[in-house]
Amino acid sequence: MDNGDFAAGVRAHSKYGGGACWAYWLRRRDDNLGADPVEILGEAEILSTDPDLQYVLALYGLECR
């Protein structure tokens, strides 16, 4: 930012419709202030053959390698 601060996040309009897209940064670890307040509630592997993943890749013209 102009004053030297870091942005906490960004909001952009989706080019595919449906409102806004958000991205944010957890900076506590980056600033050596400790862990960020995030809790992992579960994990699941997403295979490259997953139909939902294939749909999103096709929608955005992406590849999964």
PDBQT receptor file of N, H, CA, C and O in Angstrom, charges set to zero:
ATOM      1  N   MET A   1       0.839  -1.154   0.000  1.00  0.00    +0.000 N 
ATOM      2  CA  MET A   1       0.000   0.000   0.000  1.00  0.00    +0.000 C 
ATOM      3  C   MET A   1       0.897   1.234   0.000  1.00  0.00    +0.000 C 
ATOM      4  O   MET A   1       2.092   1.137   0.280  1.00  0.00    +0.000 OA
ATOM      5  N   ASP A   2       0.331   2.369  -0.308  1.00  0.00    +0.000 N 
ATOM      6  H   ASP A   2      -0.639   2.447  -0.535  1.00  0.00    +0.000 HD
ATOM      7  CA  ASP A   2       1.105   3.605  -0.392  1.00  0.00    +0.000 C 
ATOM      8  C   ASP A   2       1.829   3.942   0.906  1.00  0.00    +0.000 C 
ATOM      9  O   ASP A   2       2.907   4.536   0.878  1.00  0.00    +0.000 OA
ATOM     10  N   ASN A   3       1.240   3.564   2.054  1.00  0.00    +0.000 N 
ATOM     11  H   ASN A   3       0.364   3.081   2.077  1.00  0.00    +0.000 HD
ATOM     12  CA  ASN A   3       1.853   3.905   3.340  1.00  0.00    +0.000 C 
ATOM     13  C   ASN A   3       2.785   2.806   3.868  1.00  0.00    +0.000 C 
ATOM     14  O   ASN A   3       3.291   2.909   4.986  1.00  0.00    +0.000 OA
ATOM     15  N   GLY A   4       3.011   1.760   3.072  1.00  0.00    +0.000 N 
ATOM     16  H   GLY A   4       2.600   1.677   2.164  1.00  0.00    +0.000 HD
ATOM     17  CA  GLY A   4       3.898   0.683   3.486  1.00  0.00    +0.000 C 
ATOM     18  C   GLY A   4       3.206  -0.481   4.166  1.00  0.00    +0.000 C 
ATOM     19  O   GLY A   4       3.821  -1.527   4.374  1.00  0.00    +0.000 OA
ATOM     20  N   ASP A   5       1.931  -0.321   4.520  1.00  0.00    +0.000 N 
ATOM     21  H   ASP A   5       1.431   0.528   4.352  1.00  0.00    +0.000 HD
ATOM     22  CA  ASP A   5       1.174  -1.421   5.117  1.00  0.00    +0.000 C 
ATOM     23  C   ASP A   5       0.878  -2.483   4.067  1.00  0.00    +0.000 C 
ATOM     24  O   ASP A   5       0.901  -2.206   2.868  1.00  0.00    +0.000 OA
ATOM     25  N   PHE A   6       0.599  -3.701   4.526  1.00  0.00    +0.000 N 
ATOM     26  H   PHE A   6       0.581  -3.926   5.501  1.00  0.00    +0.000 HD
ATOM     27  CA  PHE A   6       0.194  -4.779   3.639  1.00  0.00    +0.000 C 
ATOM     28  C   PHE A   6      -1.322  -4.853   3.598  1.00  0.00    +0.000 C 
ATOM     29  O   PHE A   6      -1.985  -4.606   4.605  1.00  0.00    +0.000 OA
ATOM     30  N   ALA A   7      -1.865  -5.185   2.463  1.00  0.00    +0.000 N 
ATOM     31  H   ALA A   7      -1.327  -5.386   1.645  1.00  0.00    +0.000 HD
ATOM     32  CA  ALA A   7      -3.309  -5.364   2.354  1.00  0.00    +0.000 C 
ATOM     33  C   ALA A   7      -3.727  -6.608   3.116  1.00  0.00    +0.000 C 
ATOM     34  O   ALA A   7      -3.025  -7.620   3.095  1.00  0.00    +0.000 OA
ATOM     35  N   ALA A   8      -4.872  -6.536   3.792  1.00  0.00    +0.000 N 
ATOM     36  H   ALA A   8      -5.442  -5.714   3.809  1.00  0.00    +0.000 HD
ATOM     37  CA  ALA A   8      -5.403  -7.696   4.504  1.00  0.00    +0.000 C 
ATOM     38  C   ALA A   8      -6.073  -8.656   3.534  1.00  0.00    +0.000 C 
ATOM     39  O   ALA A   8      -6.216  -9.842   3.831  1.00  0.00    +0.000 OA
ATOM     40  N   GLY A   9      -6.479  -8.159   2.393  1.00  0.00    +0.000 N 
ATOM     41  H   GLY A   9      -6.363  -7.196   2.152  1.00  0.00    +0.000 HD
ATOM     42  CA  GLY A   9      -7.138  -9.000   1.400  1.00  0.00    +0.000 C 
ATOM     43  C   GLY A   9      -7.604  -8.168   0.226  1.00  0.00    +0.000 C 
ATOM     44  O   GLY A   9      -7.422  -6.951   0.191  1.00  0.00    +0.000 OA
ATOM     45  N   VAL A  10      -8.202  -8.841  -0.727  1.00  0.00    +0.000 N 
ATOM     46  H   VAL A  10      -8.349  -9.830  -0.699  1.00  0.00    +0.000 HD
ATOM     47  CA  VAL A  10      -8.713  -8.157  -1.910  1.00  0.00    +0.000 C 
ATOM     48  C   VAL A  10     -10.103  -8.691  -2.234  1.00  0.00    +0.000 C 
ATOM     49  O   VAL A  10     -10.447  -9.823  -1.893  1.00  0.00    +0.000 OA
ATOM     50  N   ARG A  11     -10.879  -7.867  -2.887  1.00  0.00    +0.000 N 
ATOM     51  H   ARG A  11     -10.600  -6.948  -3.164  1.00  0.00    +0.000 HD
ATOM     52  CA  ARG A  11     -12.180  -8.265  -3.388  1.00  0.00    +0.000 C 
ATOM     53  C   ARG A  11     -12.240  -7.863  -4.848  1.00  0.00    +0.000 C 
ATOM     54  O   ARG A  11     -11.907  -6.731  -5.198  1.00  0.00    +0.000 OA
ATOM     55  N   ALA A  12     -12.659  -8.778  -5.696  1.00  0.00    +0.000 N 
ATOM     56  H   ALA A  12     -12.930  -9.698  -5.411  1.00  0.00    +0.000 HD
ATOM     57  CA  ALA A  12     -12.757  -8.492  -7.123  1.00  0.00    +0.000 C 
ATOM     58  C   ALA A  12     -14.081  -9.043  -7.640  1.00  0.00    +0.000 C 
ATOM     59  O   ALA A  12     -14.639  -9.986  -7.078  1.00  0.00    +0.000 OA
ATOM     60  N   HIS A  13     -14.562  -8.453  -8.698  1.00  0.00    +0.000 N 
ATOM     61  H   HIS A  13     -14.108  -7.687  -9.155  1.00  0.00    +0.000 HD
ATOM     62  CA  HIS A  13     -15.783  -8.955  -9.328  1.00  0.00    +0.000 C 
ATOM     63  C   HIS A  13     -15.441 -10.184 -10.161  1.00  0.00    +0.000 C 
ATOM     64  O   HIS A  13     -14.427 -10.209 -10.857  1.00  0.00    +0.000 OA
ATOM     65  N   SER A  14     -16.276 -11.178 -10.087  1.00  0.00    +0.000 N 
ATOM     66  H   SER A  14     -17.100 -11.157  -9.522  1.00  0.00    +0.000 HD
ATOM     67  CA  SER A  14     -16.074 -12.386 -10.869  1.00  0.00    +0.000 C 
ATOM     68  C   SER A  14     -16.434 -12.119 -12.319  1.00  0.00    +0.000 C 
ATOM     69  O   SER A  14     -17.500 -11.574 -12.605  1.00  0.00    +0.000 OA
ATOM     70  N   LYS A  15     -15.560 -12.496 -13.231  1.00  0.00    +0.000 N 
ATOM     71  H   LYS A  15     -14.693 -12.939 -12.999  1.00  0.00    +0.000 HD
ATOM     72  CA  LYS A  15     -15.877 -12.318 -14.644  1.00  0.00    +0.000 C 
ATOM     73  C   LYS A  15     -16.899 -13.342 -15.114  1.00  0.00    +0.000 C 
ATOM     74  O   LYS A  15     -17.398 -13.258 -16.237  1.00  0.00    +0.000 OA
ATOM     75  N   TYR A  16     -17.213 -14.312 -14.251  1.00  0.00    +0.000 N 
ATOM     76  H   TYR A  16     -16.808 -14.379 -13.340  1.00  0.00    +0.000 HD
ATOM     77  CA  TYR A  16     -18.198 -15.334 -14.589  1.00  0.00    +0.000 C 
ATOM     78  C   TYR A  16     -19.541 -15.074 -13.925  1.00  0.00    +0.000 C 
ATOM     79  O   TYR A  16     -20.440 -15.912 -14.004  1.00  0.00    +0.000 OA
ATOM     80  N   GLY A  17     -19.694 -13.925 -13.270  1.00  0.00    +0.000 N 
ATOM     81  H   GLY A  17     -18.964 -13.244 -13.205  1.00  0.00    +0.000 HD
ATOM     82  CA  GLY A  17     -20.951 -13.589 -12.618  1.00  0.00    +0.000 C 
ATOM     83  C   GLY A  17     -21.014 -14.151 -11.212  1.00  0.00    +0.000 C 
ATOM     84  O   GLY A  17     -20.090 -14.826 -10.758  1.00  0.00    +0.000 OA
ATOM     85  N   GLY A  18     -22.095 -13.873 -10.536  1.00  0.00    +0.000 N 
ATOM     86  H   GLY A  18     -22.846 -13.326 -10.905  1.00  0.00    +0.000 HD
ATOM     87  CA  GLY A  18     -22.281 -14.434  -9.204  1.00  0.00    +0.000 C 
ATOM     88  C   GLY A  18     -21.725 -13.584  -8.087  1.00  0.00    +0.000 C 
ATOM     89  O   GLY A  18     -21.637 -14.061  -6.955  1.00  0.00    +0.000 OA
ATOM     90  N   GLY A  19     -21.344 -12.344  -8.350  1.00  0.00    +0.000 N 
ATOM     91  H   GLY A  19     -21.415 -11.957  -9.270  1.00  0.00    +0.000 HD
ATOM     92  CA  GLY A  19     -20.908 -11.476  -7.262  1.00  0.00    +0.000 C 
ATOM     93  C   GLY A  19     -19.409 -11.332  -7.160  1.00  0.00    +0.000 C 
ATOM     94  O   GLY A  19     -18.696 -11.324  -8.164  1.00  0.00    +0.000 OA
ATOM     95  N   ALA A  20     -18.944 -11.220  -5.936  1.00  0.00    +0.000 N 
ATOM     96  H   ALA A  20     -19.523 -11.226  -5.121  1.00  0.00    +0.000 HD
ATOM     97  CA  ALA A  20     -17.537 -10.904  -5.686  1.00  0.00    +0.000 C 
ATOM     98  C   ALA A  20     -16.730 -12.151  -5.332  1.00  0.00    +0.000 C 
ATOM     99  O   ALA A  20     -17.265 -13.136  -4.822  1.00  0.00    +0.000 OA
ATOM    100  N   CYS A  21     -15.455 -12.083  -5.609  1.00  0.00    +0.000 N 
ATOM    101  H   CYS A  21     -15.020 -11.284  -6.023  1.00  0.00    +0.000 HD
ATOM    102  CA  CYS A  21     -14.487 -13.105  -5.201  1.00  0.00    +0.000 C 
ATOM    103  C   CYS A  21     -13.590 -12.470  -4.140  1.00  0.00    +0.000 C 
ATOM    104  O   CYS A  21     -13.220 -11.301  -4.248  1.00  0.00    +0.000 OA
ATOM    105  N   TRP A  22     -13.253 -13.235  -3.138  1.00  0.00    +0.000 N 
ATOM    106  H   TRP A  22     -13.554 -14.184  -3.050  1.00  0.00    +0.000 HD
ATOM    107  CA  TRP A  22     -12.439 -12.727  -2.038  1.00  0.00    +0.000 C 
ATOM    108  C   TRP A  22     -11.144 -13.520  -1.912  1.00  0.00    +0.000 C 
ATOM    109  O   TRP A  22     -11.113 -14.729  -2.141  1.00  0.00    +0.000 OA
ATOM    110  N   ALA A  23     -10.102 -12.832  -1.553  1.00  0.00    +0.000 N 
ATOM    111  H   ALA A  23     -10.127 -11.849  -1.367  1.00  0.00    +0.000 HD
ATOM    112  CA  ALA A  23      -8.835 -13.463  -1.177  1.00  0.00    +0.000 C 
ATOM    113  C   ALA A  23      -8.306 -12.687   0.017  1.00  0.00    +0.000 C 
ATOM    114  O   ALA A  23      -8.375 -11.459   0.038  1.00  0.00    +0.000 OA
ATOM    115  N   TYR A  24      -7.784 -13.384   1.002  1.00  0.00    +0.000 N 
ATOM    116  H   TYR A  24      -7.728 -14.383   0.985  1.00  0.00    +0.000 HD
ATOM    117  CA  TYR A  24      -7.221 -12.678   2.150  1.00  0.00    +0.000 C 
ATOM    118  C   TYR A  24      -5.967 -13.388   2.615  1.00  0.00    +0.000 C 
ATOM    119  O   TYR A  24      -5.751 -14.560   2.307  1.00  0.00    +0.000 OA
ATOM    120  N   TRP A  25      -5.152 -12.674   3.353  1.00  0.00    +0.000 N 
ATOM    121  H   TRP A  25      -5.328 -11.722   3.603  1.00  0.00    +0.000 HD
ATOM    122  CA  TRP A  25      -3.870 -13.188   3.806  1.00  0.00    +0.000 C 
ATOM    123  C   TRP A  25      -3.869 -13.297   5.316  1.00  0.00    +0.000 C 
ATOM    124  O   TRP A  25      -4.338 -12.406   6.025  1.00  0.00    +0.000 OA
ATOM    125  N   LEU A  26      -3.343 -14.381   5.782  1.00  0.00    +0.000 N 
ATOM    126  H   LEU A  26      -2.962 -15.105   5.207  1.00  0.00    +0.000 HD
ATOM    127  CA  LEU A  26      -3.134 -14.576   7.214  1.00  0.00    +0.000 C 
ATOM    128  C   LEU A  26      -1.681 -14.214   7.475  1.00  0.00    +0.000 C 
ATOM    129  O   LEU A  26      -0.783 -14.957   7.081  1.00  0.00    +0.000 OA
ATOM    130  N   ARG A  27      -1.437 -13.100   8.125  1.00  0.00    +0.000 N 
ATOM    131  H   ARG A  27      -2.167 -12.497   8.446  1.00  0.00    +0.000 HD
ATOM    132  CA  ARG A  27      -0.085 -12.540   8.225  1.00  0.00    +0.000 C 
ATOM    133  C   ARG A  27       0.625 -12.784   9.550  1.00  0.00    +0.000 C 
ATOM    134  O   ARG A  27       1.804 -12.451   9.670  1.00  0.00    +0.000 OA
ATOM    135  N   ARG A  28      -0.039 -13.348  10.541  1.00  0.00    +0.000 N 
ATOM    136  H   ARG A  28      -0.997 -13.619  10.444  1.00  0.00    +0.000 HD
ATOM    137  CA  ARG A  28       0.620 -13.510  11.845  1.00  0.00    +0.000 C 
ATOM    138  C   ARG A  28       1.912 -14.309  11.699  1.00  0.00    +0.000 C 
ATOM    139  O   ARG A  28       2.946 -13.912  12.238  1.00  0.00    +0.000 OA
ATOM    140  N   ARG A  29       1.868 -15.412  10.988  1.00  0.00    +0.000 N 
ATOM    141  H   ARG A  29       1.028 -15.734  10.551  1.00  0.00    +0.000 HD
ATOM    142  CA  ARG A  29       3.070 -16.229  10.811  1.00  0.00    +0.000 C 
ATOM    143  C   ARG A  29       4.130 -15.463  10.021  1.00  0.00    +0.000 C 
ATOM    144  O   ARG A  29       5.313 -15.522  10.354  1.00  0.00    +0.000 OA
ATOM    145  N   ASP A  30       3.710 -14.743   8.971  1.00  0.00    +0.000 N 
ATOM    146  H   ASP A  30       2.749 -14.695   8.701  1.00  0.00    +0.000 HD
ATOM    147  CA  ASP A  30       4.649 -13.958   8.158  1.00  0.00    +0.000 C 
ATOM    148  C   ASP A  30       5.358 -12.897   8.984  1.00  0.00    +0.000 C 
ATOM    149  O   ASP A  30       6.531 -12.606   8.749  1.00  0.00    +0.000 OA
ATOM    150  N   ASP A  31       4.649 -12.313   9.958  1.00  0.00    +0.000 N 
ATOM    151  H   ASP A  31       3.696 -12.550  10.149  1.00  0.00    +0.000 HD
ATOM    152  CA  ASP A  31       5.201 -11.253  10.801  1.00  0.00    +0.000 C 
ATOM    153  C   ASP A  31       5.819 -11.786  12.091  1.00  0.00    +0.000 C 
ATOM    154  O   ASP A  31       6.132 -11.014  12.997  1.00  0.00    +0.000 OA
ATOM    155  N   ASN A  32       5.996 -13.120  12.174  1.00  0.00    +0.000 N 
ATOM    156  H   ASN A  32       5.742 -13.747  11.438  1.00  0.00    +0.000 HD
ATOM    157  CA  ASN A  32       6.573 -13.774  13.358  1.00  0.00    +0.000 C 
ATOM    158  C   ASN A  32       5.798 -13.445  14.635  1.00  0.00    +0.000 C 
ATOM    159  O   ASN A  32       6.387 -13.231  15.694  1.00  0.00    +0.000 OA
ATOM    160  N   LEU A  33       4.471 -13.409  14.516  1.00  0.00    +0.000 N 
ATOM    161  H   LEU A  33       3.993 -13.583  13.655  1.00  0.00    +0.000 HD
ATOM    162  CA  LEU A  33       3.618 -13.126  15.667  1.00  0.00    +0.000 C 
ATOM    163  C   LEU A  33       2.915 -14.382  16.188  1.00  0.00    +0.000 C 
ATOM    164  O   LEU A  33       2.089 -14.295  17.097  1.00  0.00    +0.000 OA
ATOM    165  N   GLY A  34       3.233 -15.531  15.627  1.00  0.00    +0.000 N 
ATOM    166  H   GLY A  34       3.904 -15.601  14.888  1.00  0.00    +0.000 HD
ATOM    167  CA  GLY A  34       2.596 -16.770  16.051  1.00  0.00    +0.000 C 
ATOM    168  C   GLY A  34       1.728 -17.342  14.949  1.00  0.00    +0.000 C 
ATOM    169  O   GLY A  34       1.758 -16.900  13.801  1.00  0.00    +0.000 OA
ATOM    170  N   ALA A  35       0.962 -18.330  15.334  1.00  0.00    +0.000 N 
ATOM    171  H   ALA A  35       0.938 -18.689  16.267  1.00  0.00    +0.000 HD
ATOM    172  CA  ALA A  35       0.121 -19.012  14.358  1.00  0.00    +0.000 C 
ATOM    173  C   ALA A  35      -1.088 -18.163  13.972  1.00  0.00    +0.000 C 
ATOM    174  O   ALA A  35      -1.583 -17.363  14.765  1.00  0.00    +0.000 OA
ATOM    175  N   ASP A  36      -1.545 -18.352  12.752  1.00  0.00    +0.000 N 
ATOM    176  H   ASP A  36      -1.143 -19.002  12.107  1.00  0.00    +0.000 HD
ATOM    177  CA  ASP A  36      -2.770 -17.706  12.303  1.00  0.00    +0.000 C 
ATOM    178  C   ASP A  36      -3.965 -18.469  12.867  1.00  0.00    +0.000 C 
ATOM    179  O   ASP A  36      -3.881 -19.682  13.058  1.00  0.00    +0.000 OA
ATOM    180  N   PRO A  37      -5.084 -17.776  13.138  1.00  0.00    +0.000 N 
ATOM    181  CA  PRO A  37      -6.246 -18.417  13.755  1.00  0.00    +0.000 C 
ATOM    182  C   PRO A  37      -7.036 -19.280  12.767  1.00  0.00    +0.000 C 
ATOM    183  O   PRO A  37      -8.165 -18.953  12.403  1.00  0.00    +0.000 OA
ATOM    184  N   VAL A  38      -6.425 -20.380  12.343  1.00  0.00    +0.000 N 
ATOM    185  H   VAL A  38      -5.507 -20.646  12.639  1.00  0.00    +0.000 HD
ATOM    186  CA  VAL A  38      -7.052 -21.283  11.378  1.00  0.00    +0.000 C 
ATOM    187  C   VAL A  38      -7.107 -22.672  11.987  1.00  0.00    +0.000 C 
ATOM    188  O   VAL A  38      -6.149 -23.125  12.613  1.00  0.00    +0.000 OA
ATOM    189  N   GLU A  39      -8.219 -23.336  11.802  1.00  0.00    +0.000 N 
ATOM    190  H   GLU A  39      -8.998 -22.967  11.294  1.00  0.00    +0.000 HD
ATOM    191  CA  GLU A  39      -8.376 -24.695  12.298  1.00  0.00    +0.000 C 
ATOM    192  C   GLU A  39      -8.787 -25.583  11.132  1.00  0.00    +0.000 C 
ATOM    193  O   GLU A  39      -9.764 -25.292  10.442  1.00  0.00    +0.000 OA
ATOM    194  N   ILE A  40      -8.048 -26.660  10.913  1.00  0.00    +0.000 N 
ATOM    195  H   ILE A  40      -7.255 -26.896  11.474  1.00  0.00    +0.000 HD
ATOM    196  CA  ILE A  40      -8.388 -27.616   9.865  1.00  0.00    +0.000 C 
ATOM    197  C   ILE A  40      -9.435 -28.558  10.435  1.00  0.00    +0.000 C 
ATOM    198  O   ILE A  40      -9.176 -29.263  11.411  1.00  0.00    +0.000 OA
ATOM    199  N   LEU A  41     -10.604 -28.572   9.835  1.00  0.00    +0.000 N 
ATOM    200  H   LEU A  41     -10.814 -28.000   9.042  1.00  0.00    +0.000 HD
ATOM    201  CA  LEU A  41     -11.695 -29.398  10.324  1.00  0.00    +0.000 C 
ATOM    202  C   LEU A  41     -11.751 -30.761   9.650  1.00  0.00    +0.000 C 
ATOM    203  O   LEU A  41     -12.331 -31.703  10.190  1.00  0.00    +0.000 OA
ATOM    204  N   GLY A  42     -11.152 -30.864   8.477  1.00  0.00    +0.000 N 
ATOM    205  H   GLY A  42     -10.681 -30.099   8.039  1.00  0.00    +0.000 HD
ATOM    206  CA  GLY A  42     -11.148 -32.142   7.777  1.00  0.00    +0.000 C 
ATOM    207  C   GLY A  42     -10.309 -32.043   6.523  1.00  0.00    +0.000 C 
ATOM    208  O   GLY A  42     -10.018 -30.955   6.026  1.00  0.00    +0.000 OA
ATOM    209  N   GLU A  43      -9.933 -33.186   6.033  1.00  0.00    +0.000 N 
ATOM    210  H   GLU A  43     -10.170 -34.070   6.436  1.00  0.00    +0.000 HD
ATOM    211  CA  GLU A  43      -9.148 -33.248   4.809  1.00  0.00    +0.000 C 
ATOM    212  C   GLU A  43      -9.689 -34.356   3.931  1.00  0.00    +0.000 C 
ATOM    213  O   GLU A  43     -10.143 -35.387   4.426  1.00  0.00    +0.000 OA
ATOM    214  N   ALA A  44      -9.639 -34.142   2.637  1.00  0.00    +0.000 N 
ATOM    215  H   ALA A  44      -9.269 -33.304   2.236  1.00  0.00    +0.000 HD
ATOM    216  CA  ALA A  44     -10.047 -35.165   1.678  1.00  0.00    +0.000 C 
ATOM    217  C   ALA A  44      -9.222 -34.971   0.411  1.00  0.00    +0.000 C 
ATOM    218  O   ALA A  44      -9.036 -33.847  -0.055  1.00  0.00    +0.000 OA
ATOM    219  N   GLU A  45      -8.738 -36.061  -0.130  1.00  0.00    +0.000 N 
ATOM    220  H   GLU A  45      -8.889 -36.974   0.249  1.00  0.00    +0.000 HD
ATOM    221  CA  GLU A  45      -7.967 -35.992  -1.369  1.00  0.00    +0.000 C 
ATOM    222  C   GLU A  45      -8.900 -35.699  -2.534  1.00  0.00    +0.000 C 
ATOM    223  O   GLU A  45      -9.993 -36.260  -2.620  1.00  0.00    +0.000 OA
ATOM    224  N   ILE A  46      -8.470 -34.826  -3.421  1.00  0.00    +0.000 N 
ATOM    225  H   ILE A  46      -7.582 -34.371  -3.350  1.00  0.00    +0.000 HD
ATOM    226  CA  ILE A  46      -9.215 -34.548  -4.651  1.00  0.00    +0.000 C 
ATOM    227  C   ILE A  46      -8.396 -35.115  -5.803  1.00  0.00    +0.000 C 
ATOM    228  O   ILE A  46      -7.320 -34.611  -6.123  1.00  0.00    +0.000 OA
ATOM    229  N   LEU A  47      -8.913 -36.161  -6.415  1.00  0.00    +0.000 N 
ATOM    230  H   LEU A  47      -9.788 -36.571  -6.155  1.00  0.00    +0.000 HD
ATOM    231  CA  LEU A  47      -8.215 -36.796  -7.525  1.00  0.00    +0.000 C 
ATOM    232  C   LEU A  47      -8.390 -35.979  -8.798  1.00  0.00    +0.000 C 
ATOM    233  O   LEU A  47      -9.386 -35.274  -8.959  1.00  0.00    +0.000 OA
ATOM    234  N   SER A  48      -7.426 -36.076  -9.694  1.00  0.00    +0.000 N 
ATOM    235  H   SER A  48      -6.617 -36.649  -9.563  1.00  0.00    +0.000 HD
ATOM    236  CA  SER A  48      -7.506 -35.311 -10.943  1.00  0.00    +0.000 C 
ATOM    237  C   SER A  48      -8.680 -35.769 -11.807  1.00  0.00    +0.000 C 
ATOM    238  O   SER A  48      -9.072 -35.060 -12.734  1.00  0.00    +0.000 OA
ATOM    239  N   THR A  49      -9.242 -36.931 -11.520  1.00  0.00    +0.000 N 
ATOM    240  H   THR A  49      -8.924 -37.507 -10.767  1.00  0.00    +0.000 HD
ATOM    241  CA  THR A  49     -10.395 -37.438 -12.271  1.00  0.00    +0.000 C 
ATOM    242  C   THR A  49     -11.730 -37.048 -11.635  1.00  0.00    +0.000 C 
ATOM    243  O   THR A  49     -12.783 -37.437 -12.140  1.00  0.00    +0.000 OA
ATOM    244  N   ASP A  50     -11.708 -36.293 -10.545  1.00  0.00    +0.000 N 
ATOM    245  H   ASP A  50     -10.853 -35.977 -10.134  1.00  0.00    +0.000 HD
ATOM    246  CA  ASP A  50     -12.929 -35.894  -9.851  1.00  0.00    +0.000 C 
ATOM    247  C   ASP A  50     -13.827 -35.098 -10.801  1.00  0.00    +0.000 C 
ATOM    248  O   ASP A  50     -13.361 -34.145 -11.424  1.00  0.00    +0.000 OA
ATOM    249  N   PRO A  51     -15.102 -35.469 -10.925  1.00  0.00    +0.000 N 
ATOM    250  CA  PRO A  51     -15.996 -34.775 -11.864  1.00  0.00    +0.000 C 
ATOM    251  C   PRO A  51     -16.171 -33.284 -11.560  1.00  0.00    +0.000 C 
ATOM    252  O   PRO A  51     -16.237 -32.472 -12.483  1.00  0.00    +0.000 OA
ATOM    253  N   ASP A  52     -16.245 -32.921 -10.291  1.00  0.00    +0.000 N 
ATOM    254  H   ASP A  52     -16.191 -33.580  -9.542  1.00  0.00    +0.000 HD
ATOM    255  CA  ASP A  52     -16.383 -31.502  -9.950  1.00  0.00    +0.000 C 
ATOM    256  C   ASP A  52     -15.136 -30.721 -10.336  1.00  0.00    +0.000 C 
ATOM    257  O   ASP A  52     -15.230 -29.609 -10.856  1.00  0.00    +0.000 OA
ATOM    258  N   LEU A  53     -13.970 -31.302 -10.083  1.00  0.00    +0.000 N 
ATOM    259  H   LEU A  53     -13.893 -32.206  -9.661  1.00  0.00    +0.000 HD
ATOM    260  CA  LEU A  53     -12.727 -30.651 -10.488  1.00  0.00    +0.000 C 
ATOM    261  C   LEU A  53     -12.672 -30.522 -12.001  1.00  0.00    +0.000 C 
ATOM    262  O   LEU A  53     -12.293 -29.469 -12.514  1.00  0.00    +0.000 OA
ATOM    263  N   GLN A  54     -13.036 -31.557 -12.714  1.00  0.00    +0.000 N 
ATOM    264  H   GLN A  54     -13.343 -32.413 -12.297  1.00  0.00    +0.000 HD
ATOM    265  CA  GLN A  54     -13.025 -31.515 -14.180  1.00  0.00    +0.000 C 
ATOM    266  C   GLN A  54     -13.970 -30.425 -14.704  1.00  0.00    +0.000 C 
ATOM    267  O   GLN A  54     -13.657 -29.747 -15.682  1.00  0.00    +0.000 OA
ATOM    268  N   TYR A  55     -15.114 -30.263 -14.057  1.00  0.00    +0.000 N 
ATOM    269  H   TYR A  55     -15.369 -30.814 -13.263  1.00  0.00    +0.000 HD
ATOM    270  CA  TYR A  55     -16.069 -29.221 -14.453  1.00  0.00    +0.000 C 
ATOM    271  C   TYR A  55     -15.448 -27.829 -14.302  1.00  0.00    +0.000 C 
ATOM    272  O   TYR A  55     -15.528 -27.006 -15.214  1.00  0.00    +0.000 OA
ATOM    273  N   VAL A  56     -14.831 -27.576 -13.149  1.00  0.00    +0.000 N 
ATOM    274  H   VAL A  56     -14.766 -28.245 -12.408  1.00  0.00    +0.000 HD
ATOM    275  CA  VAL A  56     -14.226 -26.263 -12.902  1.00  0.00    +0.000 C 
ATOM    276  C   VAL A  56     -13.065 -26.017 -13.847  1.00  0.00    +0.000 C 
ATOM    277  O   VAL A  56     -12.907 -24.905 -14.352  1.00  0.00    +0.000 OA
ATOM    278  N   LEU A  57     -12.256 -27.024 -14.092  1.00  0.00    +0.000 N 
ATOM    279  H   LEU A  57     -12.384 -27.927 -13.682  1.00  0.00    +0.000 HD
ATOM    280  CA  LEU A  57     -11.141 -26.867 -15.030  1.00  0.00    +0.000 C 
ATOM    281  C   LEU A  57     -11.649 -26.497 -16.413  1.00  0.00    +0.000 C 
ATOM    282  O   LEU A  57     -11.100 -25.609 -17.066  1.00  0.00    +0.000 OA
ATOM    283  N   ALA A  58     -12.693 -27.176 -16.858  1.00  0.00    +0.000 N 
ATOM    284  H   ALA A  58     -13.139 -27.898 -16.328  1.00  0.00    +0.000 HD
ATOM    285  CA  ALA A  58     -13.255 -26.880 -18.180  1.00  0.00    +0.000 C 
ATOM    286  C   ALA A  58     -13.872 -25.484 -18.207  1.00  0.00    +0.000 C 
ATOM    287  O   ALA A  58     -13.727 -24.757 -19.190  1.00  0.00    +0.000 OA
ATOM    288  N   LEU A  59     -14.555 -25.112 -17.135  1.00  0.00    +0.000 N 
ATOM    289  H   LEU A  59     -14.673 -25.702 -16.336  1.00  0.00    +0.000 HD
ATOM    290  CA  LEU A  59     -15.203 -23.803 -17.056  1.00  0.00    +0.000 C 
ATOM    291  C   LEU A  59     -14.202 -22.665 -17.210  1.00  0.00    +0.000 C 
ATOM    292  O   LEU A  59     -14.475 -21.673 -17.886  1.00  0.00    +0.000 OA
ATOM    293  N   TYR A  60     -13.041 -22.815 -16.578  1.00  0.00    +0.000 N 
ATOM    294  H   TYR A  60     -12.819 -23.620 -16.029  1.00  0.00    +0.000 HD
ATOM    295  CA  TYR A  60     -12.029 -21.752 -16.577  1.00  0.00    +0.000 C 
ATOM    296  C   TYR A  60     -10.908 -21.978 -17.593  1.00  0.00    +0.000 C 
ATOM    297  O   TYR A  60      -9.970 -21.184 -17.670  1.00  0.00    +0.000 OA
ATOM    298  N   GLY A  61     -11.004 -23.047 -18.363  1.00  0.00    +0.000 N 
ATOM    299  H   GLY A  61     -11.765 -23.692 -18.300  1.00  0.00    +0.000 HD
ATOM    300  CA  GLY A  61      -9.966 -23.328 -19.363  1.00  0.00    +0.000 C 
ATOM    301  C   GLY A  61      -8.632 -23.671 -18.751  1.00  0.00    +0.000 C 
ATOM    302  O   GLY A  61      -7.588 -23.264 -19.260  1.00  0.00    +0.000 OA
ATOM    303  N   LEU A  62      -8.654 -24.436 -17.635  1.00  0.00    +0.000 N 
ATOM    304  H   LEU A  62      -9.502 -24.767 -17.221  1.00  0.00    +0.000 HD
ATOM    305  CA  LEU A  62      -7.434 -24.791 -16.908  1.00  0.00    +0.000 C 
ATOM    306  C   LEU A  62      -7.080 -26.259 -17.108  1.00  0.00    +0.000 C 
ATOM    307  O   LEU A  62      -7.894 -27.048 -17.588  1.00  0.00    +0.000 OA
ATOM    308  N   GLU A  63      -5.872 -26.608 -16.737  1.00  0.00    +0.000 N 
ATOM    309  H   GLU A  63      -5.211 -25.967 -16.347  1.00  0.00    +0.000 HD
ATOM    310  CA  GLU A  63      -5.400 -27.991 -16.753  1.00  0.00    +0.000 C 
ATOM    311  C   GLU A  63      -4.926 -28.399 -15.385  1.00  0.00    +0.000 C 
ATOM    312  O   GLU A  63      -4.449 -27.566 -14.615  1.00  0.00    +0.000 OA
ATOM    313  N   CYS A  64      -5.048 -29.658 -15.074  1.00  0.00    +0.000 N 
ATOM    314  H   CYS A  64      -5.436 -30.335 -15.699  1.00  0.00    +0.000 HD
ATOM    315  CA  CYS A  64      -4.529 -30.204 -13.815  1.00  0.00    +0.000 C 
ATOM    316  C   CYS A  64      -3.434 -31.186 -14.167  1.00  0.00    +0.000 C 
ATOM    317  O   CYS A  64      -3.671 -32.172 -14.865  1.00  0.00    +0.000 OA
ATOM    318  N   ARG A  65      -2.237 -30.916 -13.684  1.00  0.00    +0.000 N 
ATOM    319  H   ARG A  65      -2.044 -30.116 -13.117  1.00  0.00    +0.000 HD
ATOM    320  CA  ARG A  65      -1.099 -31.800 -13.993  1.00  0.00    +0.000 C 
ATOM    321  C   ARG A  65      -0.590 -32.456 -12.762  1.00  0.00    +0.000 C 
ATOM    322  O   ARG A  65       0.363 -33.232 -12.825  1.00  0.00    +0.000 OA
TER     323      ARG A  65
